[in-house]
Amino acid sequence: MQWLHLLFLGYDNKISLVLAAHVNKFIIDLQRNSYHKLGSQLTV
């Protein structure tokens, strides 16, 4: 995934910040979904 960092370096700072925010939100949503699935499978 290192090419992503190189890709961000090629953009203007504002654009890279926006892209990074979208990527972070996407990753957080994925983590929430996986945690939700794990939580529904496990009985705490």
mmCIF entry with sequence, helices, sheets and N, C-alpha, C, O atoms, coordinates in Angstrom:
data_MODEL
# 
_entry.id   MODEL 
# 
_entity.id                         1 
_entity.type                       polymer 
_entity.pdbx_number_of_molecules   1 
# 
_entity_poly.entity_id                      1 
_entity_poly.type                           'polypeptide(L)' 
_entity_poly.nstd_linkage                   no 
_entity_poly.nstd_monomer                   no 
_entity_poly.pdbx_seq_one_letter_code       MQWLHLLFLGYDNKISLVLAAHVNKFIIDLQRNSYHKLGSQLTV 
_entity_poly.pdbx_seq_one_letter_code_can   MQWLHLLFLGYDNKISLVLAAHVNKFIIDLQRNSYHKLGSQLTV 
_entity_poly.pdbx_strand_id                 A 
# 
loop_
_entity_poly_seq.entity_id 
_entity_poly_seq.num 
_entity_poly_seq.mon_id 
_entity_poly_seq.hetero 
1 1  MET n 
1 2  GLN n 
1 3  TRP n 
1 4  LEU n 
1 5  HIS n 
1 6  LEU n 
1 7  LEU n 
1 8  PHE n 
1 9  LEU n 
1 10 GLY n 
1 11 TYR n 
1 12 ASP n 
1 13 ASN n 
1 14 LYS n 
1 15 ILE n 
1 16 SER n 
1 17 LEU n 
1 18 VAL n 
1 19 LEU n 
1 20 ALA n 
1 21 ALA n 
1 22 HIS n 
1 23 VAL n 
1 24 ASN n 
1 25 LYS n 
1 26 PHE n 
1 27 ILE n 
1 28 ILE n 
1 29 ASP n 
1 30 LEU n 
1 31 GLN n 
1 32 ARG n 
1 33 ASN n 
1 34 SER n 
1 35 TYR n 
1 36 HIS n 
1 37 LYS n 
1 38 LEU n 
1 39 GLY n 
1 40 SER n 
1 41 GLN n 
1 42 LEU n 
1 43 THR n 
1 44 VAL n 
# 
_struct_asym.id          A 
_struct_asym.entity_id   1 
# 
loop_
_struct_conf.conf_type_id 
_struct_conf.id 
_struct_conf.pdbx_PDB_helix_id 
_struct_conf.beg_label_comp_id 
_struct_conf.beg_label_asym_id 
_struct_conf.beg_label_seq_id 
_struct_conf.pdbx_beg_PDB_ins_code 
_struct_conf.end_label_comp_id 
_struct_conf.end_label_asym_id 
_struct_conf.end_label_seq_id 
_struct_conf.pdbx_end_PDB_ins_code 
_struct_conf.beg_auth_comp_id 
_struct_conf.beg_auth_asym_id 
_struct_conf.beg_auth_seq_id 
_struct_conf.end_auth_comp_id 
_struct_conf.end_auth_asym_id 
_struct_conf.end_auth_seq_id 
_struct_conf.pdbx_PDB_helix_class 
_struct_conf.details 
_struct_conf.pdbx_PDB_helix_length 
HELX_P HELX_P1 AA1 GLN A 2  ? LEU A 9  ? GLN A 2  LEU A 9  1 ? 8  
HELX_P HELX_P2 AA2 ASN A 13 ? GLN A 41 ? ASN A 13 GLN A 41 1 ? 29 
# 
_struct_conf_type.id          HELX_P 
_struct_conf_type.criteria    ? 
_struct_conf_type.reference   ? 
# 
loop_
_atom_site.group_PDB 
_atom_site.id 
_atom_site.type_symbol 
_atom_site.label_atom_id 
_atom_site.label_alt_id 
_atom_site.label_comp_id 
_atom_site.label_asym_id 
_atom_site.label_entity_id 
_atom_site.label_seq_id 
_atom_site.pdbx_PDB_ins_code 
_atom_site.Cartn_x 
_atom_site.Cartn_y 
_atom_site.Cartn_z 
_atom_site.occupancy 
_atom_site.B_iso_or_equiv 
_atom_site.pdbx_formal_charge 
_atom_site.auth_seq_id 
_atom_site.auth_comp_id 
_atom_site.auth_asym_id 
_atom_site.auth_atom_id 
_atom_site.pdbx_PDB_model_num 
ATOM 1   N N  . MET A 1 1  ? 0.829   -1.212  0.000  1.00 0.00 ? 1  MET A N  1 
ATOM 2   C CA . MET A 1 1  ? 0.000   0.000   0.000  1.00 0.00 ? 1  MET A CA 1 
ATOM 3   C C  . MET A 1 1  ? 0.867   1.267   0.000  1.00 0.00 ? 1  MET A C  1 
ATOM 4   O O  . MET A 1 1  ? 0.348   2.370   0.168  1.00 0.00 ? 1  MET A O  1 
ATOM 5   N N  . GLN A 1 2  ? 2.170   1.114   -0.186 1.00 0.00 ? 2  GLN A N  1 
ATOM 6   C CA . GLN A 1 2  ? 3.047   2.284   -0.121 1.00 0.00 ? 2  GLN A CA 1 
ATOM 7   C C  . GLN A 1 2  ? 2.814   3.222   -1.293 1.00 0.00 ? 2  GLN A C  1 
ATOM 8   O O  . GLN A 1 2  ? 3.094   4.416   -1.197 1.00 0.00 ? 2  GLN A O  1 
ATOM 9   N N  . TRP A 1 3  ? 2.301   2.688   -2.403 1.00 0.00 ? 3  TRP A N  1 
ATOM 10  C CA . TRP A 1 3  ? 2.052   3.558   -3.561 1.00 0.00 ? 3  TRP A CA 1 
ATOM 11  C C  . TRP A 1 3  ? 0.989   4.607   -3.241 1.00 0.00 ? 3  TRP A C  1 
ATOM 12  O O  . TRP A 1 3  ? 0.949   5.664   -3.872 1.00 0.00 ? 3  TRP A O  1 
ATOM 13  N N  . LEU A 1 4  ? 0.120   4.316   -2.255 1.00 0.00 ? 4  LEU A N  1 
ATOM 14  C CA . LEU A 1 4  ? -0.886  5.306   -1.856 1.00 0.00 ? 4  LEU A CA 1 
ATOM 15  C C  . LEU A 1 4  ? -0.215  6.539   -1.273 1.00 0.00 ? 4  LEU A C  1 
ATOM 16  O O  . LEU A 1 4  ? -0.607  7.669   -1.566 1.00 0.00 ? 4  LEU A O  1 
ATOM 17  N N  . HIS A 1 5  ? 0.817   6.310   -0.433 1.00 0.00 ? 5  HIS A N  1 
ATOM 18  C CA . HIS A 1 5  ? 1.526   7.439   0.162  1.00 0.00 ? 5  HIS A CA 1 
ATOM 19  C C  . HIS A 1 5  ? 2.218   8.264   -0.924 1.00 0.00 ? 5  HIS A C  1 
ATOM 20  O O  . HIS A 1 5  ? 2.206   9.494   -0.884 1.00 0.00 ? 5  HIS A O  1 
ATOM 21  N N  . LEU A 1 6  ? 2.815   7.576   -1.887 1.00 0.00 ? 6  LEU A N  1 
ATOM 22  C CA . LEU A 1 6  ? 3.459   8.287   -2.999 1.00 0.00 ? 6  LEU A CA 1 
ATOM 23  C C  . LEU A 1 6  ? 2.426   9.072   -3.791 1.00 0.00 ? 6  LEU A C  1 
ATOM 24  O O  . LEU A 1 6  ? 2.699   10.180  -4.255 1.00 0.00 ? 6  LEU A O  1 
ATOM 25  N N  . LEU A 1 7  ? 1.230   8.491   -3.946 1.00 0.00 ? 7  LEU A N  1 
ATOM 26  C CA . LEU A 1 7  ? 0.167   9.167   -4.681 1.00 0.00 ? 7  LEU A CA 1 
ATOM 27  C C  . LEU A 1 7  ? -0.233  10.453  -3.963 1.00 0.00 ? 7  LEU A C  1 
ATOM 28  O O  . LEU A 1 7  ? -0.397  11.496  -4.597 1.00 0.00 ? 7  LEU A O  1 
ATOM 29  N N  . PHE A 1 8  ? -0.389  10.378  -2.636 1.00 0.00 ? 8  PHE A N  1 
ATOM 30  C CA . PHE A 1 8  ? -0.774  11.556  -1.864 1.00 0.00 ? 8  PHE A CA 1 
ATOM 31  C C  . PHE A 1 8  ? 0.295   12.638  -1.959 1.00 0.00 ? 8  PHE A C  1 
ATOM 32  O O  . PHE A 1 8  ? -0.027  13.826  -2.005 1.00 0.00 ? 8  PHE A O  1 
ATOM 33  N N  . LEU A 1 9  ? 1.570   12.236  -1.989 1.00 0.00 ? 9  LEU A N  1 
ATOM 34  C CA . LEU A 1 9  ? 2.655   13.216  -2.059 1.00 0.00 ? 9  LEU A CA 1 
ATOM 35  C C  . LEU A 1 9  ? 2.594   14.013  -3.352 1.00 0.00 ? 9  LEU A C  1 
ATOM 36  O O  . LEU A 1 9  ? 3.062   15.150  -3.402 1.00 0.00 ? 9  LEU A O  1 
ATOM 37  N N  . GLY A 1 10 ? 2.021   13.424  -4.402 1.00 0.00 ? 10 GLY A N  1 
ATOM 38  C CA . GLY A 1 10 ? 1.967   14.102  -5.689 1.00 0.00 ? 10 GLY A CA 1 
ATOM 39  C C  . GLY A 1 10 ? 0.888   15.177  -5.764 1.00 0.00 ? 10 GLY A C  1 
ATOM 40  O O  . GLY A 1 10 ? 0.883   15.980  -6.697 1.00 0.00 ? 10 GLY A O  1 
ATOM 41  N N  . TYR A 1 11 ? -0.027  15.203  -4.794 1.00 0.00 ? 11 TYR A N  1 
ATOM 42  C CA . TYR A 1 11 ? -1.137  16.158  -4.853 1.00 0.00 ? 11 TYR A CA 1 
ATOM 43  C C  . TYR A 1 11 ? -0.849  17.404  -4.026 1.00 0.00 ? 11 TYR A C  1 
ATOM 44  O O  . TYR A 1 11 ? 0.070   17.437  -3.208 1.00 0.00 ? 11 TYR A O  1 
ATOM 45  N N  . ASP A 1 12 ? -1.653  18.412  -4.263 1.00 0.00 ? 12 ASP A N  1 
ATOM 46  C CA . ASP A 1 12 ? -1.613  19.595  -3.407 1.00 0.00 ? 12 ASP A CA 1 
ATOM 47  C C  . ASP A 1 12 ? -2.032  19.188  -1.999 1.00 0.00 ? 12 ASP A C  1 
ATOM 48  O O  . ASP A 1 12 ? -2.789  18.234  -1.824 1.00 0.00 ? 12 ASP A O  1 
ATOM 49  N N  . ASN A 1 13 ? -1.538  19.914  -0.992 1.00 0.00 ? 13 ASN A N  1 
ATOM 50  C CA . ASN A 1 13 ? -1.802  19.540  0.394  1.00 0.00 ? 13 ASN A CA 1 
ATOM 51  C C  . ASN A 1 13 ? -3.295  19.462  0.695  1.00 0.00 ? 13 ASN A C  1 
ATOM 52  O O  . ASN A 1 13 ? -3.740  18.536  1.373  1.00 0.00 ? 13 ASN A O  1 
ATOM 53  N N  . LYS A 1 14 ? -4.071  20.421  0.200  1.00 0.00 ? 14 LYS A N  1 
ATOM 54  C CA . LYS A 1 14 ? -5.507  20.430  0.484  1.00 0.00 ? 14 LYS A CA 1 
ATOM 55  C C  . LYS A 1 14 ? -6.177  19.195  -0.109 1.00 0.00 ? 14 LYS A C  1 
ATOM 56  O O  . LYS A 1 14 ? -7.015  18.566  0.536  1.00 0.00 ? 14 LYS A O  1 
ATOM 57  N N  . ILE A 1 15 ? -5.801  18.853  -1.339 1.00 0.00 ? 15 ILE A N  1 
ATOM 58  C CA . ILE A 1 15 ? -6.413  17.696  -1.995 1.00 0.00 ? 15 ILE A CA 1 
ATOM 59  C C  . ILE A 1 15 ? -6.027  16.418  -1.263 1.00 0.00 ? 15 ILE A C  1 
ATOM 60  O O  . ILE A 1 15 ? -6.856  15.529  -1.072 1.00 0.00 ? 15 ILE A O  1 
ATOM 61  N N  . SER A 1 16 ? -4.757  16.329  -0.852 1.00 0.00 ? 16 SER A N  1 
ATOM 62  C CA . SER A 1 16 ? -4.308  15.119  -0.172 1.00 0.00 ? 16 SER A CA 1 
ATOM 63  C C  . SER A 1 16 ? -4.999  14.982  1.184  1.00 0.00 ? 16 SER A C  1 
ATOM 64  O O  . SER A 1 16 ? -5.304  13.872  1.622  1.00 0.00 ? 16 SER A O  1 
ATOM 65  N N  . LEU A 1 17 ? -5.243  16.108  1.842  1.00 0.00 ? 17 LEU A N  1 
ATOM 66  C CA . LEU A 1 17 ? -5.947  16.060  3.125  1.00 0.00 ? 17 LEU A CA 1 
ATOM 67  C C  . LEU A 1 17 ? -7.368  15.546  2.938  1.00 0.00 ? 17 LEU A C  1 
ATOM 68  O O  . LEU A 1 17 ? -7.856  14.742  3.733  1.00 0.00 ? 17 LEU A O  1 
ATOM 69  N N  . VAL A 1 18 ? -8.030  16.014  1.880  1.00 0.00 ? 18 VAL A N  1 
ATOM 70  C CA . VAL A 1 18 ? -9.395  15.557  1.606  1.00 0.00 ? 18 VAL A CA 1 
ATOM 71  C C  . VAL A 1 18 ? -9.396  14.068  1.285  1.00 0.00 ? 18 VAL A C  1 
ATOM 72  O O  . VAL A 1 18 ? -10.245 13.322  1.775  1.00 0.00 ? 18 VAL A O  1 
ATOM 73  N N  . LEU A 1 19 ? -8.437  13.634  0.457  1.00 0.00 ? 19 LEU A N  1 
ATOM 74  C CA . LEU A 1 19 ? -8.353  12.215  0.109  1.00 0.00 ? 19 LEU A CA 1 
ATOM 75  C C  . LEU A 1 19 ? -8.072  11.381  1.350  1.00 0.00 ? 19 LEU A C  1 
ATOM 76  O O  . LEU A 1 19 ? -8.678  10.327  1.548  1.00 0.00 ? 19 LEU A O  1 
ATOM 77  N N  . ALA A 1 20 ? -7.156  11.852  2.179  1.00 0.00 ? 20 ALA A N  1 
ATOM 78  C CA . ALA A 1 20 ? -6.813  11.113  3.392  1.00 0.00 ? 20 ALA A CA 1 
ATOM 79  C C  . ALA A 1 20 ? -8.031  10.998  4.306  1.00 0.00 ? 20 ALA A C  1 
ATOM 80  O O  . ALA A 1 20 ? -8.249  9.957   4.925  1.00 0.00 ? 20 ALA A O  1 
ATOM 81  N N  . ALA A 1 21 ? -8.824  12.065  4.390  1.00 0.00 ? 21 ALA A N  1 
ATOM 82  C CA . ALA A 1 21 ? -10.021 12.032  5.224  1.00 0.00 ? 21 ALA A CA 1 
ATOM 83  C C  . ALA A 1 21 ? -11.012 10.997  4.703  1.00 0.00 ? 21 ALA A C  1 
ATOM 84  O O  . ALA A 1 21 ? -11.613 10.260  5.485  1.00 0.00 ? 21 ALA A O  1 
ATOM 85  N N  . HIS A 1 22 ? -11.184 10.939  3.382  1.00 0.00 ? 22 HIS A N  1 
ATOM 86  C CA . HIS A 1 22 ? -12.101 9.952   2.806  1.00 0.00 ? 22 HIS A CA 1 
ATOM 87  C C  . HIS A 1 22 ? -11.589 8.541   3.042  1.00 0.00 ? 22 HIS A C  1 
ATOM 88  O O  . HIS A 1 22 ? -12.364 7.645   3.373  1.00 0.00 ? 22 HIS A O  1 
ATOM 89  N N  . VAL A 1 23 ? -10.281 8.338   2.873  1.00 0.00 ? 23 VAL A N  1 
ATOM 90  C CA . VAL A 1 23 ? -9.697  7.009   3.088  1.00 0.00 ? 23 VAL A CA 1 
ATOM 91  C C  . VAL A 1 23 ? -9.855  6.597   4.545  1.00 0.00 ? 23 VAL A C  1 
ATOM 92  O O  . VAL A 1 23 ? -10.207 5.454   4.836  1.00 0.00 ? 23 VAL A O  1 
ATOM 93  N N  . ASN A 1 24 ? -9.593  7.531   5.463  1.00 0.00 ? 24 ASN A N  1 
ATOM 94  C CA . ASN A 1 24 ? -9.736  7.224   6.885  1.00 0.00 ? 24 ASN A CA 1 
ATOM 95  C C  . ASN A 1 24 ? -11.175 6.859   7.217  1.00 0.00 ? 24 ASN A C  1 
ATOM 96  O O  . ASN A 1 24 ? -11.416 5.909   7.962  1.00 0.00 ? 24 ASN A O  1 
ATOM 97  N N  . LYS A 1 25 ? -12.134 7.604   6.673  1.00 0.00 ? 25 LYS A N  1 
ATOM 98  C CA . LYS A 1 25 ? -13.545 7.317   6.928  1.00 0.00 ? 25 LYS A CA 1 
ATOM 99  C C  . LYS A 1 25 ? -13.912 5.940   6.389  1.00 0.00 ? 25 LYS A C  1 
ATOM 100 O O  . LYS A 1 25 ? -14.643 5.187   7.032  1.00 0.00 ? 25 LYS A O  1 
ATOM 101 N N  . PHE A 1 26 ? -13.393 5.616   5.195  1.00 0.00 ? 26 PHE A N  1 
ATOM 102 C CA . PHE A 1 26 ? -13.670 4.315   4.593  1.00 0.00 ? 26 PHE A CA 1 
ATOM 103 C C  . PHE A 1 26 ? -13.116 3.194   5.465  1.00 0.00 ? 26 PHE A C  1 
ATOM 104 O O  . PHE A 1 26 ? -13.789 2.187   5.686  1.00 0.00 ? 26 PHE A O  1 
ATOM 105 N N  . ILE A 1 27 ? -11.887 3.366   5.963  1.00 0.00 ? 27 ILE A N  1 
ATOM 106 C CA . ILE A 1 27 ? -11.264 2.345   6.811  1.00 0.00 ? 27 ILE A CA 1 
ATOM 107 C C  . ILE A 1 27 ? -12.034 2.207   8.116  1.00 0.00 ? 27 ILE A C  1 
ATOM 108 O O  . ILE A 1 27 ? -12.260 1.095   8.593  1.00 0.00 ? 27 ILE A O  1 
ATOM 109 N N  . ILE A 1 28 ? -12.437 3.337   8.697  1.00 0.00 ? 28 ILE A N  1 
ATOM 110 C CA . ILE A 1 28 ? -13.191 3.300   9.955  1.00 0.00 ? 28 ILE A CA 1 
ATOM 111 C C  . ILE A 1 28 ? -14.524 2.590   9.753  1.00 0.00 ? 28 ILE A C  1 
ATOM 112 O O  . ILE A 1 28 ? -14.939 1.801   10.602 1.00 0.00 ? 28 ILE A O  1 
ATOM 113 N N  . ASP A 1 29 ? -15.201 2.865   8.631  1.00 0.00 ? 29 ASP A N  1 
ATOM 114 C CA . ASP A 1 29 ? -16.468 2.191   8.340  1.00 0.00 ? 29 ASP A CA 1 
ATOM 115 C C  . ASP A 1 29 ? -16.252 0.693   8.194  1.00 0.00 ? 29 ASP A C  1 
ATOM 116 O O  . ASP A 1 29 ? -17.057 -0.101  8.680  1.00 0.00 ? 29 ASP A O  1 
ATOM 117 N N  . LEU A 1 30 ? -15.160 0.297   7.522  1.00 0.00 ? 30 LEU A N  1 
ATOM 118 C CA . LEU A 1 30 ? -14.859 -1.127  7.365  1.00 0.00 ? 30 LEU A CA 1 
ATOM 119 C C  . LEU A 1 30 ? -14.625 -1.770  8.720  1.00 0.00 ? 30 LEU A C  1 
ATOM 120 O O  . LEU A 1 30 ? -15.108 -2.872  8.980  1.00 0.00 ? 30 LEU A O  1 
ATOM 121 N N  . GLN A 1 31 ? -13.881 -1.082  9.589  1.00 0.00 ? 31 GLN A N  1 
ATOM 122 C CA . GLN A 1 31 ? -13.593 -1.627  10.912 1.00 0.00 ? 31 GLN A CA 1 
ATOM 123 C C  . GLN A 1 31 ? -14.875 -1.745  11.728 1.00 0.00 ? 31 GLN A C  1 
ATOM 124 O O  . GLN A 1 31 ? -15.080 -2.741  12.421 1.00 0.00 ? 31 GLN A O  1 
ATOM 125 N N  . ARG A 1 32 ? -15.735 -0.736  11.650 1.00 0.00 ? 32 ARG A N  1 
ATOM 126 C CA . ARG A 1 32 ? -16.998 -0.790  12.385 1.00 0.00 ? 32 ARG A CA 1 
ATOM 127 C C  . ARG A 1 32 ? -17.846 -1.959  11.903 1.00 0.00 ? 32 ARG A C  1 
ATOM 128 O O  . ARG A 1 32 ? -18.447 -2.666  12.711 1.00 0.00 ? 32 ARG A O  1 
ATOM 129 N N  . ASN A 1 33 ? -17.896 -2.164  10.584 1.00 0.00 ? 33 ASN A N  1 
ATOM 130 C CA . ASN A 1 33 ? -18.687 -3.265  10.041 1.00 0.00 ? 33 ASN A CA 1 
ATOM 131 C C  . ASN A 1 33 ? -18.141 -4.605  10.502 1.00 0.00 ? 33 ASN A C  1 
ATOM 132 O O  . ASN A 1 33 ? -18.906 -5.490  10.886 1.00 0.00 ? 33 ASN A O  1 
ATOM 133 N N  . SER A 1 34 ? -16.804 -4.763  10.466 1.00 0.00 ? 34 SER A N  1 
ATOM 134 C CA . SER A 1 34 ? -16.204 -6.036  10.865 1.00 0.00 ? 34 SER A CA 1 
ATOM 135 C C  . SER A 1 34 ? -16.406 -6.258  12.361 1.00 0.00 ? 34 SER A C  1 
ATOM 136 O O  . SER A 1 34 ? -16.687 -7.379  12.785 1.00 0.00 ? 34 SER A O  1 
ATOM 137 N N  . TYR A 1 35 ? -16.267 -5.202  13.167 1.00 0.00 ? 35 TYR A N  1 
ATOM 138 C CA . TYR A 1 35 ? -16.487 -5.337  14.600 1.00 0.00 ? 35 TYR A CA 1 
ATOM 139 C C  . TYR A 1 35 ? -17.944 -5.690  14.883 1.00 0.00 ? 35 TYR A C  1 
ATOM 140 O O  . TYR A 1 35 ? -18.231 -6.498  15.766 1.00 0.00 ? 35 TYR A O  1 
ATOM 141 N N  . HIS A 1 36 ? -18.858 -5.088  14.137 1.00 0.00 ? 36 HIS A N  1 
ATOM 142 C CA . HIS A 1 36 ? -20.278 -5.368  14.324 1.00 0.00 ? 36 HIS A CA 1 
ATOM 143 C C  . HIS A 1 36 ? -20.572 -6.827  14.002 1.00 0.00 ? 36 HIS A C  1 
ATOM 144 O O  . HIS A 1 36 ? -21.329 -7.487  14.714 1.00 0.00 ? 36 HIS A O  1 
ATOM 145 N N  . LYS A 1 37 ? -19.968 -7.328  12.924 1.00 0.00 ? 37 LYS A N  1 
ATOM 146 C CA . LYS A 1 37 ? -20.172 -8.727  12.555 1.00 0.00 ? 37 LYS A CA 1 
ATOM 147 C C  . LYS A 1 37 ? -19.586 -9.643  13.617 1.00 0.00 ? 37 LYS A C  1 
ATOM 148 O O  . LYS A 1 37 ? -20.203 -10.641 13.988 1.00 0.00 ? 37 LYS A O  1 
ATOM 149 N N  . LEU A 1 38 ? -18.394 -9.310  14.109 1.00 0.00 ? 38 LEU A N  1 
ATOM 150 C CA . LEU A 1 38 ? -17.776 -10.115 15.161 1.00 0.00 ? 38 LEU A CA 1 
ATOM 151 C C  . LEU A 1 38 ? -18.633 -10.070 16.422 1.00 0.00 ? 38 LEU A C  1 
ATOM 152 O O  . LEU A 1 38 ? -18.840 -11.091 17.078 1.00 0.00 ? 38 LEU A O  1 
ATOM 153 N N  . GLY A 1 39 ? -19.129 -8.882  16.754 1.00 0.00 ? 39 GLY A N  1 
ATOM 154 C CA . GLY A 1 39 ? -19.940 -8.729  17.955 1.00 0.00 ? 39 GLY A CA 1 
ATOM 155 C C  . GLY A 1 39 ? -21.235 -9.517  17.871 1.00 0.00 ? 39 GLY A C  1 
ATOM 156 O O  . GLY A 1 39 ? -21.707 -10.040 18.881 1.00 0.00 ? 39 GLY A O  1 
ATOM 157 N N  . SER A 1 40 ? -21.818 -9.610  16.678 1.00 0.00 ? 40 SER A N  1 
ATOM 158 C CA . SER A 1 40 ? -23.076 -10.341 16.528 1.00 0.00 ? 40 SER A CA 1 
ATOM 159 C C  . SER A 1 40 ? -22.835 -11.845 16.598 1.00 0.00 ? 40 SER A C  1 
ATOM 160 O O  . SER A 1 40 ? -23.734 -12.609 16.949 1.00 0.00 ? 40 SER A O  1 
ATOM 161 N N  . GLN A 1 41 ? -21.606 -12.269 16.257 1.00 0.00 ? 41 GLN A N  1 
ATOM 162 C CA . GLN A 1 41 ? -21.300 -13.700 16.301 1.00 0.00 ? 41 GLN A CA 1 
ATOM 163 C C  . GLN A 1 41 ? -20.907 -14.135 17.709 1.00 0.00 ? 41 GLN A C  1 
ATOM 164 O O  . GLN A 1 41 ? -21.162 -15.271 18.107 1.00 0.00 ? 41 GLN A O  1 
ATOM 165 N N  . LEU A 1 42 ? -20.286 -13.230 18.460 1.00 0.00 ? 42 LEU A N  1 
ATOM 166 C CA . LEU A 1 42 ? -19.827 -13.577 19.805 1.00 0.00 ? 42 LEU A CA 1 
ATOM 167 C C  . LEU A 1 42 ? -20.891 -13.210 20.832 1.00 0.00 ? 42 LEU A C  1 
ATOM 168 O O  . LEU A 1 42 ? -21.576 -12.195 20.702 1.00 0.00 ? 42 LEU A O  1 
ATOM 169 N N  . THR A 1 43 ? -21.016 -14.044 21.844 1.00 0.00 ? 43 THR A N  1 
ATOM 170 C CA . THR A 1 43 ? -21.922 -13.720 22.947 1.00 0.00 ? 43 THR A CA 1 
ATOM 171 C C  . THR A 1 43 ? -21.066 -13.256 24.116 1.00 0.00 ? 43 THR A C  1 
ATOM 172 O O  . THR A 1 43 ? -20.292 -14.029 24.681 1.00 0.00 ? 43 THR A O  1 
ATOM 173 N N  . VAL A 1 44 ? -21.217 -11.971 24.474 1.00 0.00 ? 44 VAL A N  1 
ATOM 174 C CA . VAL A 1 44 ? -20.376 -11.412 25.537 1.00 0.00 ? 44 VAL A CA 1 
ATOM 175 C C  . VAL A 1 44 ? -21.061 -11.593 26.882 1.00 0.00 ? 44 VAL A C  1 
ATOM 176 O O  . VAL A 1 44 ? -20.518 -11.189 27.910 1.00 0.00 ? 44 VAL A O  1 
# 
